[in-house]
């Protein structure tokens, strides 16, 4: 196993590699506004609604979300106005780039 660290990405490289919400999957940006426990949290979404979102089981141990993080969430097919799943979490540098670009 190779123990060498990956080279740090410059902000320009991070901007090119950044994942954006996919319209065909109905994904949207949001900011975590509160932690509810049991991998559930309140997310203030870009469309103006606040949804109860959860971290799916396949991502539960790989993604760590805290209050104030910028995330991509996907509304559920049923009860999509009040519930959804968290699909992606941005790191602080990526969140700053999104704010500068006007996405959030």
Biopython code that builds the backbone (N, CA, C, O; Angstrom):
import numpy as np
from Bio.PDB.StructureBuilder import StructureBuilder

atoms = [
    (1, "UNK", "N", (0.837, -1.188, 0.000)),
    (1, "UNK", "CA", (0.000, 0.000, 0.000)),
    (1, "UNK", "C", (0.874, 1.241, 0.000)),
    (1, "UNK", "O", (1.874, 1.304, 0.716)),
    (2, "UNK", "N", (0.506, 2.206, -0.785)),
    (2, "UNK", "CA", (1.280, 3.424, -0.953)),
    (2, "UNK", "C", (0.852, 4.453, 0.094)),
    (2, "UNK", "O", (-0.321, 4.820, 0.156)),
    (3, "UNK", "N", (1.790, 4.918, 0.913)),
    (3, "UNK", "CA", (1.470, 5.848, 1.994)),
    (3, "UNK", "C", (1.764, 7.299, 1.648)),
    (3, "UNK", "O", (1.683, 8.166, 2.518)),
    (4, "UNK", "N", (2.100, 7.578, 0.410)),
    (4, "UNK", "CA", (2.384, 8.959, 0.028)),
    (4, "UNK", "C", (1.103, 9.775, -0.009)),
    (4, "UNK", "O", (0.039, 9.273, -0.373)),
    (5, "UNK", "N", (1.221, 11.042, 0.372)),
    (5, "UNK", "CA", (0.058, 11.932, 0.343)),
    (5, "UNK", "C", (-0.210, 12.399, -1.081)),
    (5, "UNK", "O", (0.700, 12.520, -1.900)),
    (6, "UNK", "N", (-1.474, 12.654, -1.348)),
    (6, "UNK", "CA", (-1.826, 13.234, -2.648)),
    (6, "UNK", "C", (-1.400, 14.695, -2.667)),
    (6, "UNK", "O", (-1.412, 15.353, -1.626)),
    (7, "UNK", "N", (-1.031, 15.204, -3.813)),
    (7, "UNK", "CA", (-0.676, 16.629, -3.872)),
    (7, "UNK", "C", (-1.920, 17.478, -3.632)),
    (7, "UNK", "O", (-3.018, 17.133, -4.069)),
    (8, "UNK", "N", (-1.730, 18.593, -2.929)),
    (8, "UNK", "CA", (-2.840, 19.504, -2.650)),
    (8, "UNK", "C", (-3.301, 20.152, -3.960)),
    (8, "UNK", "O", (-2.489, 20.532, -4.804)),
    (9, "UNK", "N", (-4.623, 20.268, -4.106)),
    (9, "UNK", "CA", (-5.181, 20.894, -5.305)),
    (9, "UNK", "C", (-5.258, 22.397, -5.112)),
    (9, "UNK", "O", (-5.584, 22.872, -4.024)),
    (10, "UNK", "N", (-4.960, 23.143, -6.155)),
    (10, "UNK", "CA", (-5.116, 24.588, -6.098)),
    (10, "UNK", "C", (-6.608, 24.918, -6.204)),
    (10, "UNK", "O", (-7.392, 24.084, -6.657)),
    (11, "UNK", "N", (-7.006, 26.125, -5.792)),
    (11, "UNK", "CA", (-8.430, 26.490, -5.900)),
    (11, "UNK", "C", (-8.971, 26.385, -7.323)),
    (11, "UNK", "O", (-10.139, 26.047, -7.511)),
    (12, "UNK", "N", (-8.136, 26.670, -8.335)),
    (12, "UNK", "CA", (-8.595, 26.578, -9.721)),
    (12, "UNK", "C", (-8.889, 25.122, -10.096)),
    (12, "UNK", "O", (-9.875, 24.841, -10.778)),
    (13, "UNK", "N", (-8.026, 24.195, -9.647)),
    (13, "UNK", "CA", (-8.260, 22.778, -9.935)),
    (13, "UNK", "C", (-9.492, 22.269, -9.202)),
    (13, "UNK", "O", (-10.261, 21.479, -9.749)),
    (14, "UNK", "N", (-9.682, 22.723, -7.958)),
    (14, "UNK", "CA", (-10.863, 22.303, -7.207)),
    (14, "UNK", "C", (-12.129, 22.813, -7.888)),
    (14, "UNK", "O", (-13.141, 22.113, -7.921)),
    (15, "UNK", "N", (-12.077, 24.017, -8.424)),
    (15, "UNK", "CA", (-13.242, 24.584, -9.099)),
    (15, "UNK", "C", (-13.596, 23.766, -10.327)),
    (15, "UNK", "O", (-14.777, 23.556, -10.602)),
    (16, "UNK", "N", (-12.597, 23.295, -11.077)),
    (16, "UNK", "CA", (-12.870, 22.496, -12.265)),
    (16, "UNK", "C", (-13.425, 21.123, -11.908)),
    (16, "UNK", "O", (-14.253, 20.580, -12.640)),
    (17, "UNK", "N", (-12.977, 20.558, -10.792)),
    (17, "UNK", "CA", (-13.383, 19.219, -10.402)),
    (17, "UNK", "C", (-14.634, 19.191, -9.534)),
    (17, "UNK", "O", (-15.100, 18.110, -9.173)),
    (18, "UNK", "N", (-15.183, 20.336, -9.194)),
    (18, "UNK", "CA", (-16.277, 20.403, -8.243)),
    (18, "UNK", "C", (-17.564, 19.804, -8.803)),
    (18, "UNK", "O", (-17.930, 20.046, -9.953)),
    (19, "UNK", "N", (-18.239, 19.023, -7.973)),
    (19, "UNK", "CA", (-19.515, 18.402, -8.360)),
    (19, "UNK", "C", (-20.629, 19.418, -8.148)),
    (19, "UNK", "O", (-20.724, 20.032, -7.085)),
    (20, "UNK", "N", (-21.464, 19.592, -9.154)),
    (20, "UNK", "CA", (-22.614, 20.491, -9.072)),
    (20, "UNK", "C", (-23.898, 19.669, -9.102)),
    (20, "UNK", "O", (-23.894, 18.544, -9.602)),
    (21, "UNK", "N", (-24.992, 20.208, -8.577)),
    (21, "UNK", "CA", (-26.258, 19.458, -8.581)),
    (21, "UNK", "C", (-26.727, 19.160, -10.000)),
    (21, "UNK", "O", (-26.621, 20.003, -10.890)),
    (22, "UNK", "N", (-27.247, 17.950, -10.201)),
    (22, "UNK", "CA", (-27.748, 17.543, -11.512)),
    (22, "UNK", "C", (-29.242, 17.820, -11.579)),
    (22, "UNK", "O", (-30.001, 17.376, -10.717)),
    (23, "UNK", "N", (-29.662, 18.552, -12.599)),
    (23, "UNK", "CA", (-31.080, 18.899, -12.755)),
    (23, "UNK", "C", (-31.924, 17.671, -13.073)),
    (23, "UNK", "O", (-33.070, 17.579, -12.633)),
    (24, "UNK", "N", (-31.368, 16.723, -13.836)),
    (24, "UNK", "CA", (-32.159, 15.552, -14.217)),
    (24, "UNK", "C", (-32.451, 14.658, -13.009)),
    (24, "UNK", "O", (-33.414, 13.891, -13.031)),
    (25, "UNK", "N", (-31.630, 14.749, -11.952)),
    (25, "UNK", "CA", (-31.865, 13.970, -10.734)),
    (25, "UNK", "C", (-32.617, 14.776, -9.671)),
    (25, "UNK", "O", (-32.827, 14.285, -8.562)),
    (26, "UNK", "N", (-33.022, 16.003, -9.996)),
    (26, "UNK", "CA", (-33.738, 16.903, -9.084)),
    (26, "UNK", "C", (-32.913, 17.270, -7.855)),
    (26, "UNK", "O", (-33.478, 17.534, -6.794)),
    (27, "UNK", "N", (-31.588, 17.291, -7.979)),
    (27, "UNK", "CA", (-30.728, 17.647, -6.859)),
    (27, "UNK", "C", (-30.680, 19.159, -6.706)),
    (27, "UNK", "O", (-30.853, 19.894, -7.678)),
    (28, "UNK", "N", (-30.442, 19.627, -5.467)),
    (28, "UNK", "CA", (-30.315, 21.061, -5.225)),
    (28, "UNK", "C", (-29.365, 21.310, -4.064)),
    (28, "UNK", "O", (-29.099, 20.425, -3.251)),
    (29, "UNK", "N", (-28.866, 22.526, -4.009)),
    (29, "UNK", "CA", (-27.953, 22.915, -2.954)),
    (29, "UNK", "C", (-28.727, 23.284, -1.696)),
    (29, "UNK", "O", (-29.873, 23.727, -1.768)),
    (30, "UNK", "N", (-28.095, 23.100, -0.555)),
    (30, "UNK", "CA", (-28.694, 23.486, 0.708)),
    (30, "UNK", "C", (-27.616, 23.666, 1.761)),
    (30, "UNK", "O", (-26.474, 23.245, 1.583)),
    (31, "UNK", "N", (-28.005, 24.309, 2.877)),
    (31, "UNK", "CA", (-27.112, 24.528, 4.004)),
    (31, "UNK", "C", (-27.732, 23.864, 5.218)),
    (31, "UNK", "O", (-28.908, 24.075, 5.515)),
    (32, "UNK", "N", (-26.942, 23.059, 5.923)),
    (32, "UNK", "CA", (-27.441, 22.360, 7.103)),
    (32, "UNK", "C", (-27.705, 23.393, 8.191)),
    (32, "UNK", "O", (-26.804, 24.128, 8.594)),
    (33, "UNK", "N", (-28.960, 23.441, 8.666)),
    (33, "UNK", "CA", (-29.335, 24.437, 9.668)),
    (33, "UNK", "C", (-29.486, 23.849, 11.056)),
    (33, "UNK", "O", (-29.515, 24.594, 12.035)),
    (34, "UNK", "N", (-29.581, 22.539, 11.168)),
    (34, "UNK", "CA", (-29.699, 21.939, 12.493)),
    (34, "UNK", "C", (-29.523, 20.436, 12.450)),
    (34, "UNK", "O", (-29.887, 19.774, 11.479)),
    (35, "UNK", "N", (-28.954, 19.911, 13.531)),
    (35, "UNK", "CA", (-28.758, 18.469, 13.647)),
    (35, "UNK", "C", (-29.895, 17.902, 14.482)),
    (35, "UNK", "O", (-30.226, 18.445, 15.536)),
    (36, "UNK", "N", (-30.500, 16.805, 14.010)),
    (36, "UNK", "CA", (-31.639, 16.218, 14.696)),
    (36, "UNK", "C", (-31.294, 14.889, 15.360)),
    (36, "UNK", "O", (-32.095, 14.381, 16.145)),
    (37, "UNK", "N", (-30.144, 14.318, 15.075)),
    (37, "UNK", "CA", (-29.747, 13.028, 15.634)),
    (37, "UNK", "C", (-30.111, 11.897, 14.701)),
    (37, "UNK", "O", (-30.938, 12.067, 13.805)),
    (38, "UNK", "N", (-29.499, 10.736, 14.905)),
    (38, "UNK", "CA", (-29.756, 9.534, 14.104)),
    (38, "UNK", "C", (-29.547, 9.790, 12.611)),
    (38, "UNK", "O", (-30.351, 9.355, 11.787)),
    (39, "UNK", "N", (-28.474, 10.491, 12.265)),
    (39, "UNK", "CA", (-28.079, 10.841, 10.893)),
    (39, "UNK", "C", (-29.164, 11.610, 10.146)),
    (39, "UNK", "O", (-29.285, 11.485, 8.927)),
    (40, "UNK", "N", (-29.942, 12.395, 10.861)),
    (40, "UNK", "CA", (-30.956, 13.271, 10.267)),
    (40, "UNK", "C", (-30.618, 14.713, 10.601)),
    (40, "UNK", "O", (-30.077, 15.009, 11.666)),
    (41, "UNK", "N", (-30.941, 15.599, 9.683)),
    (41, "UNK", "CA", (-30.660, 17.015, 9.900)),
    (41, "UNK", "C", (-31.630, 17.893, 9.126)),
    (41, "UNK", "O", (-32.237, 17.446, 8.153)),
    (42, "UNK", "N", (-31.775, 19.130, 9.553)),
    (42, "UNK", "CA", (-32.584, 20.115, 8.849)),
    (42, "UNK", "C", (-31.698, 20.812, 7.833)),
    (42, "UNK", "O", (-30.584, 21.229, 8.147)),
    (43, "UNK", "N", (-32.202, 20.934, 6.610)),
    (43, "UNK", "CA", (-31.439, 21.573, 5.537)),
    (43, "UNK", "C", (-32.286, 22.689, 4.943)),
    (43, "UNK", "O", (-33.418, 22.461, 4.517)),
    (44, "UNK", "N", (-31.728, 23.905, 4.918)),
    (44, "UNK", "CA", (-32.368, 25.030, 4.255)),
    (44, "UNK", "C", (-31.974, 24.966, 2.781)),
    (44, "UNK", "O", (-30.822, 25.215, 2.425)),
    (45, "UNK", "N", (-32.941, 24.631, 1.932)),
    (45, "UNK", "CA", (-32.663, 24.395, 0.513)),
    (45, "UNK", "C", (-32.725, 25.683, -0.285)),
    (45, "UNK", "O", (-33.267, 26.688, 0.175)),
    (46, "UNK", "N", (-32.173, 25.643, -1.470)),
    (46, "UNK", "CA", (-32.104, 26.820, -2.333)),
    (46, "UNK", "C", (-33.478, 27.269, -2.819)),
    (46, "UNK", "O", (-33.659, 28.442, -3.146)),
    (47, "UNK", "N", (-34.454, 26.355, -2.874)),
    (47, "UNK", "CA", (-35.786, 26.727, -3.327)),
    (47, "UNK", "C", (-36.621, 27.392, -2.229)),
    (47, "UNK", "O", (-37.804, 27.667, -2.432)),
    (48, "UNK", "N", (-36.011, 27.651, -1.067)),
    (48, "UNK", "CA", (-36.697, 28.362, -0.002)),
    (48, "UNK", "C", (-37.383, 27.466, 1.018)),
    (48, "UNK", "O", (-37.927, 27.969, 2.001)),
    (49, "UNK", "N", (-37.374, 26.175, 0.817)),
    (49, "UNK", "CA", (-38.013, 25.249, 1.752)),
    (49, "UNK", "C", (-36.972, 24.666, 2.693)),
    (49, "UNK", "O", (-35.792, 24.559, 2.359)),
    (50, "UNK", "N", (-37.440, 24.290, 3.882)),
    (50, "UNK", "CA", (-36.564, 23.612, 4.822)),
    (50, "UNK", "C", (-37.013, 22.163, 4.910)),
    (50, "UNK", "O", (-38.176, 21.882, 5.200)),
    (51, "UNK", "N", (-36.088, 21.249, 4.659)),
    (51, "UNK", "CA", (-36.422, 19.827, 4.614)),
    (51, "UNK", "C", (-35.666, 19.050, 5.675)),
    (51, "UNK", "O", (-34.559, 19.418, 6.069)),
    (52, "UNK", "N", (-36.284, 17.963, 6.131)),
    (52, "UNK", "CA", (-35.622, 17.013, 7.014)),
    (52, "UNK", "C", (-34.883, 16.022, 6.114)),
    (52, "UNK", "O", (-35.512, 15.272, 5.368)),
    (53, "UNK", "N", (-33.561, 16.018, 6.182)),
    (53, "UNK", "CA", (-32.766, 15.162, 5.306)),
    (53, "UNK", "C", (-32.016, 14.135, 6.131)),
    (53, "UNK", "O", (-31.720, 14.351, 7.306)),
    (54, "UNK", "N", (-31.716, 13.024, 5.499)),
    (54, "UNK", "CA", (-30.965, 11.965, 6.168)),
    (54, "UNK", "C", (-29.771, 11.604, 5.309)),
    (54, "UNK", "O", (-29.724, 11.888, 4.112)),
    (55, "UNK", "N", (-28.805, 10.969, 5.958)),
    (55, "UNK", "CA", (-27.652, 10.441, 5.239)),
    (55, "UNK", "C", (-27.958, 8.978, 4.954)),
    (55, "UNK", "O", (-28.155, 8.216, 5.901)),
    (56, "UNK", "N", (-28.008, 8.548, 3.695)),
    (56, "UNK", "CA", (-28.310, 7.150, 3.384)),
    (56, "UNK", "C", (-27.274, 6.208, 3.996)),
    (56, "UNK", "O", (-26.134, 6.606, 4.238)),
    (57, "UNK", "N", (-27.668, 4.976, 4.242)),
    (57, "UNK", "CA", (-26.810, 3.998, 4.884)),
    (57, "UNK", "C", (-25.512, 3.743, 4.165)),
    (57, "UNK", "O", (-24.499, 3.493, 4.819)),
    (58, "UNK", "N", (-25.494, 3.795, 2.838)),
    (58, "UNK", "CA", (-24.273, 3.507, 2.095)),
    (58, "UNK", "C", (-23.228, 4.603, 2.291)),
    (58, "UNK", "O", (-22.047, 4.383, 2.022)),
    (59, "UNK", "N", (-23.652, 5.792, 2.761)),
    (59, "UNK", "CA", (-22.729, 6.908, 2.947)),
    (59, "UNK", "C", (-22.509, 7.247, 4.415)),
    (59, "UNK", "O", (-21.730, 8.148, 4.725)),
    (60, "UNK", "N", (-23.171, 6.552, 5.315)),
    (60, "UNK", "CA", (-23.189, 6.944, 6.715)),
    (60, "UNK", "C", (-21.807, 7.030, 7.347)),
    (60, "UNK", "O", (-21.569, 7.931, 8.151)),
    (61, "UNK", "N", (-20.897, 6.136, 7.019)),
    (61, "UNK", "CA", (-19.566, 6.155, 7.617)),
    (61, "UNK", "C", (-18.532, 6.874, 6.766)),
    (61, "UNK", "O", (-17.381, 7.000, 7.184)),
    (62, "UNK", "N", (-18.902, 7.342, 5.599)),
    (62, "UNK", "CA", (-17.935, 8.010, 4.726)),
    (62, "UNK", "C", (-18.124, 9.517, 4.680)),
    (62, "UNK", "O", (-17.214, 10.227, 4.252)),
    (63, "UNK", "N", (-19.258, 10.026, 5.098)),
    (63, "UNK", "CA", (-19.533, 11.458, 5.034)),
    (63, "UNK", "C", (-19.875, 11.936, 6.442)),
    (63, "UNK", "O", (-20.713, 11.340, 7.119)),
    (64, "UNK", "N", (-19.221, 13.017, 6.881)),
    (64, "UNK", "CA", (-19.460, 13.587, 8.203)),
    (64, "UNK", "C", (-19.948, 15.008, 7.994)),
    (64, "UNK", "O", (-19.216, 15.865, 7.500)),
    (65, "UNK", "N", (-21.198, 15.245, 8.376)),
    (65, "UNK", "CA", (-21.838, 16.532, 8.132)),
    (65, "UNK", "C", (-22.074, 17.220, 9.468)),
    (65, "UNK", "O", (-22.481, 16.585, 10.441)),
    (66, "UNK", "N", (-21.814, 18.527, 9.508)),
    (66, "UNK", "CA", (-22.087, 19.298, 10.709)),
    (66, "UNK", "C", (-22.885, 20.546, 10.330)),
    (66, "UNK", "O", (-23.038, 20.863, 9.151)),
    (67, "UNK", "N", (-23.383, 21.237, 11.334)),
    (67, "UNK", "CA", (-24.208, 22.410, 11.106)),
    (67, "UNK", "C", (-23.416, 23.485, 10.361)),
    (67, "UNK", "O", (-22.267, 23.765, 10.702)),
    (68, "UNK", "N", (-24.033, 24.080, 9.348)),
    (68, "UNK", "CA", (-23.391, 25.109, 8.544)),
    (68, "UNK", "C", (-22.744, 24.595, 7.275)),
    (68, "UNK", "O", (-22.318, 25.401, 6.448)),
    (69, "UNK", "N", (-22.652, 23.286, 7.084)),
    (69, "UNK", "CA", (-22.048, 22.723, 5.881)),
    (69, "UNK", "C", (-22.957, 22.924, 4.669)),
    (69, "UNK", "O", (-24.182, 22.919, 4.790)),
    (70, "UNK", "N", (-22.345, 23.098, 3.511)),
    (70, "UNK", "CA", (-23.072, 23.192, 2.250)),
    (70, "UNK", "C", (-23.148, 21.788, 1.664)),
    (70, "UNK", "O", (-22.134, 21.099, 1.554)),
    (71, "UNK", "N", (-24.360, 21.365, 1.285)),
    (71, "UNK", "CA", (-24.573, 20.000, 0.804)),
    (71, "UNK", "C", (-25.409, 20.019, -0.475)),
    (71, "UNK", "O", (-26.059, 21.011, -0.804)),
    (72, "UNK", "N", (-25.369, 18.889, -1.183)),
    (72, "UNK", "CA", (-26.313, 18.630, -2.267)),
    (72, "UNK", "C", (-27.331, 17.656, -1.713)),
    (72, "UNK", "O", (-26.968, 16.609, -1.177)),
    (73, "UNK", "N", (-28.604, 17.995, -1.838)),
    (73, "UNK", "CA", (-29.651, 17.101, -1.357)),
    (73, "UNK", "C", (-30.597, 16.761, -2.488)),
    (73, "UNK", "O", (-30.764, 17.525, -3.439)),
    (74, "UNK", "N", (-31.215, 15.589, -2.361)),
    (74, "UNK", "CA", (-32.153, 15.121, -3.370)),
    (74, "UNK", "C", (-33.491, 14.860, -2.685)),
    (74, "UNK", "O", (-33.574, 14.010, -1.799)),
    (75, "UNK", "N", (-34.550, 15.588, -3.088)),
    (75, "UNK", "CA", (-35.862, 15.360, -2.469)),
    (75, "UNK", "C", (-36.393, 13.967, -2.773)),
    (75, "UNK", "O", (-36.126, 13.404, -3.834)),
    (76, "UNK", "N", (-37.146, 13.424, -1.832)),
    (76, "UNK", "CA", (-37.768, 12.121, -2.028)),
    (76, "UNK", "C", (-38.880, 12.225, -3.065)),
    (76, "UNK", "O", (-39.421, 13.306, -3.300)),
    (77, "UNK", "N", (-39.218, 11.093, -3.684)),
    (77, "UNK", "CA", (-40.327, 11.059, -4.641)),
    (77, "UNK", "C", (-41.650, 11.345, -3.925)),
    (77, "UNK", "O", (-42.489, 12.094, -4.425)),
    (78, "UNK", "N", (-41.824, 10.740, -2.753)),
    (78, "UNK", "CA", (-43.016, 10.973, -1.939)),
    (78, "UNK", "C", (-42.593, 11.879, -0.792)),
    (78, "UNK", "O", (-41.526, 11.670, -0.215)),
    (79, "UNK", "N", (-43.390, 12.869, -0.448)),
    (79, "UNK", "CA", (-43.099, 13.860, 0.584)),
    (79, "UNK", "C", (-41.844, 14.655, 0.235)),
    (79, "UNK", "O", (-41.067, 14.995, 1.127)),
    (80, "UNK", "N", (-41.637, 14.951, -1.024)),
    (80, "UNK", "CA", (-40.443, 15.657, -1.480)),
    (80, "UNK", "C", (-40.340, 17.076, -0.980)),
    (80, "UNK", "O", (-39.249, 17.647, -0.983)),
    (81, "UNK", "N", (-41.462, 17.676, -0.541)),
    (81, "UNK", "CA", (-41.422, 19.045, -0.030)),
    (81, "UNK", "C", (-40.906, 19.116, 1.399)),
    (81, "UNK", "O", (-40.515, 20.187, 1.862)),
    (82, "UNK", "N", (-40.901, 17.985, 2.104)),
    (82, "UNK", "CA", (-40.477, 18.024, 3.505)),
    (82, "UNK", "C", (-39.346, 17.061, 3.838)),
    (82, "UNK", "O", (-38.778, 17.151, 4.926)),
    (83, "UNK", "N", (-38.992, 16.128, 2.923)),
    (83, "UNK", "CA", (-37.952, 15.143, 3.219)),
    (83, "UNK", "C", (-37.018, 14.956, 2.025)),
    (83, "UNK", "O", (-37.388, 15.207, 0.878)),
    (84, "UNK", "N", (-35.794, 14.507, 2.327)),
    (84, "UNK", "CA", (-34.829, 14.264, 1.266)),
    (84, "UNK", "C", (-33.612, 13.529, 1.777)),
    (84, "UNK", "O", (-33.501, 13.238, 2.968)),
    (85, "UNK", "N", (-32.693, 13.231, 0.863)),
    (85, "UNK", "CA", (-31.438, 12.556, 1.178)),
    (85, "UNK", "C", (-30.271, 13.480, 0.874)),
    (85, "UNK", "O", (-30.309, 14.243, -0.092)),
    (86, "UNK", "N", (-29.238, 13.412, 1.697)),
    (86, "UNK", "CA", (-28.011, 14.160, 1.428)),
    (86, "UNK", "C", (-27.147, 13.300, 0.520)),
    (86, "UNK", "O", (-26.875, 12.137, 0.819)),
    (87, "UNK", "N", (-26.719, 13.887, -0.591)),
    (87, "UNK", "CA", (-25.967, 13.156, -1.605)),
    (87, "UNK", "C", (-24.485, 13.509, -1.567)),
    (87, "UNK", "O", (-23.644, 12.658, -1.857)),
    (88, "UNK", "N", (-24.149, 14.760, -1.213)),
    (88, "UNK", "CA", (-22.772, 15.233, -1.294)),
    (88, "UNK", "C", (-22.564, 16.341, -0.280)),
    (88, "UNK", "O", (-23.480, 17.119, -0.012)),
    (89, "UNK", "N", (-21.357, 16.422, 0.289)),
    (89, "UNK", "CA", (-20.985, 17.522, 1.177)),
    (89, "UNK", "C", (-19.759, 18.219, 0.606)),
    (89, "UNK", "O", (-18.792, 17.567, 0.213)),
    (90, "UNK", "N", (-19.802, 19.552, 0.561)),
    (90, "UNK", "CA", (-18.673, 20.332, 0.067)),
    (90, "UNK", "C", (-17.719, 20.642, 1.209)),
    (90, "UNK", "O", (-18.150, 20.842, 2.345)),
    (91, "UNK", "N", (-16.420, 20.683, 0.912)),
    (91, "UNK", "CA", (-15.464, 21.129, 1.922)),
    (91, "UNK", "C", (-15.501, 22.656, 1.976)),
    (91, "UNK", "O", (-16.075, 23.276, 1.081)),
    (92, "UNK", "N", (-14.903, 23.288, 3.002)),
    (92, "UNK", "CA", (-15.017, 24.748, 3.145)),
    (92, "UNK", "C", (-14.506, 25.548, 1.948)),
    (92, "UNK", "O", (-15.098, 26.570, 1.600)),
    (93, "UNK", "N", (-13.430, 25.110, 1.315)),
    (93, "UNK", "CA", (-12.918, 25.830, 0.151)),
    (93, "UNK", "C", (-13.913, 25.778, -1.005)),
    (93, "UNK", "O", (-14.149, 26.785, -1.672)),
    (94, "UNK", "N", (-14.494, 24.602, -1.240)),
    (94, "UNK", "CA", (-15.486, 24.471, -2.309)),
    (94, "UNK", "C", (-16.725, 25.300, -1.999)),
    (94, "UNK", "O", (-17.306, 25.894, -2.907)),
    (95, "UNK", "N", (-17.142, 25.352, -0.739)),
    (95, "UNK", "CA", (-18.308, 26.155, -0.353)),
    (95, "UNK", "C", (-18.049, 27.634, -0.601)),
    (95, "UNK", "O", (-18.938, 28.360, -1.046)),
    (96, "UNK", "N", (-16.828, 28.080, -0.314)),
    (96, "UNK", "CA", (-16.481, 29.482, -0.567)),
    (96, "UNK", "C", (-16.519, 29.792, -2.063)),
    (96, "UNK", "O", (-16.985, 30.858, -2.466)),
    (97, "UNK", "N", (-16.033, 28.864, -2.883)),
    (97, "UNK", "CA", (-16.068, 29.058, -4.332)),
    (97, "UNK", "C", (-17.513, 29.138, -4.820)),
    (97, "UNK", "O", (-17.836, 29.972, -5.666)),
    (98, "UNK", "N", (-18.390, 28.271, -4.289)),
    (98, "UNK", "CA", (-19.807, 28.323, -4.671)),
    (98, "UNK", "C", (-20.439, 29.664, -4.312)),
    (98, "UNK", "O", (-21.225, 30.204, -5.090)),
    (99, "UNK", "N", (-20.104, 30.206, -3.141)),
    (99, "UNK", "CA", (-20.648, 31.499, -2.732)),
    (99, "UNK", "C", (-20.137, 32.606, -3.632)),
    (99, "UNK", "O", (-20.895, 33.499, -4.011)),
    (100, "UNK", "N", (-18.835, 32.554, -3.985)),
    (100, "UNK", "CA", (-18.275, 33.573, -4.881)),
    (100, "UNK", "C", (-18.905, 33.526, -6.253)),
    (100, "UNK", "O", (-19.104, 34.569, -6.876)),
    (101, "UNK", "N", (-19.226, 32.332, -6.743)),
    (101, "UNK", "CA", (-19.845, 32.166, -8.067)),
    (101, "UNK", "C", (-21.334, 32.488, -8.056)),
    (101, "UNK", "O", (-21.930, 32.656, -9.120)),
    (102, "UNK", "N", (-21.957, 32.578, -6.862)),
    (102, "UNK", "CA", (-23.361, 32.945, -6.779)),
    (102, "UNK", "C", (-24.330, 31.758, -6.799)),
    (102, "UNK", "O", (-25.530, 31.940, -7.004)),
    (103, "UNK", "N", (-23.812, 30.549, -6.588)),
    (103, "UNK", "CA", (-24.696, 29.388, -6.553)),
    (103, "UNK", "C", (-25.524, 29.353, -5.273)),
    (103, "UNK", "O", (-26.668, 28.898, -5.283)),
    (104, "UNK", "N", (-24.947, 29.834, -4.172)),
    (104, "UNK", "CA", (-25.685, 29.876, -2.900)),
    (104, "UNK", "C", (-25.616, 31.259, -2.302)),
    (104, "UNK", "O", (-26.175, 31.497, -1.232)),
]
sb = StructureBuilder()
sb.init_structure("model")
sb.init_model(0)
sb.init_chain("A")
sb.init_seg("    ")
for serial, (resi, resn, name, xyz) in enumerate(atoms, 1):
    if name == "N":
        sb.init_residue(resn, " ", resi, " ")
    sb.init_atom(name, np.array(xyz, "f"), 0.0, 1.0, " ", f" {name:<3s}", serial, name[0])
structure = sb.get_structure()
